[in-house]
Amino acid sequence: MRLLTVIHGPDAPTEFRFAVSLADGLALESMPSGGYDVVHLRYGATVGRLYNPWSSDSMFRQVKADYALDGSAVTMRIQHTDAYYPVVADPHYER
């Protein structure tokens, strides 16, 4: 699943929250890459992955993007100051 987020100007928010609802027995586990694995607690198996987000501006320059876990929501933070708009960010989930 891809959720392209388009930021149209400097007054746009820098944080975007995505509610995460997991079935019983599943949990999010932080990964060194900056993403999160969805892990089956009983078996320790990874059943899904929320990859570290990428973001770039209209000049194809990388814009810093990362996640923060806030309870049952993942917040994607985009530092788009001094970017050329629009900026596109992509949180990518795969199972």
N, C-alpha and C positions, 0 to 999 in steps of 0.2 A: 504494500500500500504506500502510495506517495501522497503527500499533502503539501503541494507547492504553496508557499506563502509569498505574496508580492507586497513589497513595501514601496509606497509611491512617493514619499518625501521625507524631509528631515523631522517633521512633526509627528510622524507615525510612531506607534509604540515600539519598544525595544524587546518586549517580552510577549510570548504567545503561549497560552496554556492549553494543554491537551489532556482531557480527563482520561484516565486509564482504569478500565474495569476488567479485572482478571478473575477467572474461575477459582473456586476454592482449590488450594494446593499449589497455586502458581504464585510466583513473586518476581519482582524486578531486581536484578543484580547489576550493580555498576561495573562497567568494564574499563580497563585502562585506556581504551581508544576514545572514551568520552561517551559511548553509547550505553545501552542497557540490554542485557539478556533477559528473556522471560524464562524462568527456570522452574521445572517441576520439583517441588520441595522433597517429595518422597524418593524420587529416583535420581535427582541431581541432573537430569537431562535438560539441555537447552531446547525449548520448543518454539522460540521466536526471538527476534533480535530487532531492537530499535537502534539503527546505525547512527553514529555521530553525524549531526546535520552538516550540510555544506551550504554555503551562501556566496553569492557573487553579485557584483553590481553590473550596470549596463555596459561598462568598459571591460567586462570579464575579469575584474580584479576580485580576488578572494576577500570576503568580508567575514570577520571572526564570528563564529556561531558555536554555541554549546548548550548543554542541557543542565537543568537543576531539577531534582526530584522534590516535590512539595506535597507530602501526604499521598493522595491517590492521583496526583496530576504531575505530568512532566511539563516543565516550562522550558521552551526554546528561547534562548536569549541571543539577539542579533545586535552587534555593535556597529550600527550603520552610519555613525557620524563621519562626515567627510566622504561619503560614498557618492557615486553617480547613480541617480535614480532612473528607473526602478531597480530595486534590489530584490533578488529572488532567493528564497531559502527553502530547503527541502529536508524535512524530517522523513526518513525512509524506514518503514517497518516491513519485515519479511518473516514468514514462518516456514 
